[in-house]
Amino acid sequence: MHRVTLEQILEWNPQITNPDIIHPGQRIRVAPERHAAFEPFPGADFFQSSVTSPIIEAMGFRLIAEGCSEYADGPDSQWSEADRRSYAHWQEKLGFSGQDADGIPGRKSWERLHVPAVFE
């Protein structure tokens, strides 16, 4: 139902000593604990046309809020050329140029964009 592995559940729930026994009323975490208000940098390989994620849509709305929109109809959850162009505009706004403003998010520019945490 939550698309997580037993190994992940055990990692997120150190109180479980025997994975074969769950007690009535026991609370089990089925997602990692999120302490940050912002989405952590997912890595440059995340940003490709084959990726669909609400993180991409949230990033797009932040780019619009920063005045860096290159969207015709607004962002959606699939990485697109409009996302790349919008992000390049953001990188240029931060003072990056050349290959550092290619539209592929890097850690420094991502952390400054403050994309709100998304729960997939």
Long-range contacts (C-beta under 8 A, 24 or more apart in sequence): 2-30, 2-31, 4-30, 4-31, 8-32, 31-119, 34-117, 34-119, 36-117, 37-116, 37-117, 38-111, 38-114, 38-115, 38-116, 38-117, 39-115, 39-116, 39-117, 39-118, 41-105, 41-106, 41-107, 41-110, 41-111, 44-104, 44-105, 44-106, 47-79, 47-83, 47-84, 47-104, 47-105, 48-79, 49-78, 49-79, 49-80, 50-79, 51-78, 51-79, 52-77, 52-78, 52-79, 53-77, 53-118, 53-120, 54-118, 54-120, 55-115, 55-118, 55-120, 56-83, 58-115, 58-116, 58-118, 59-83, 59-87, 59-105, 59-113, 59-115, 60-86, 62-113, 62-114, 62-115, 62-116, 63-87, 63-89, 63-90, 63-113, 66-90, 66-93, 66-113, 67-93, 68-93
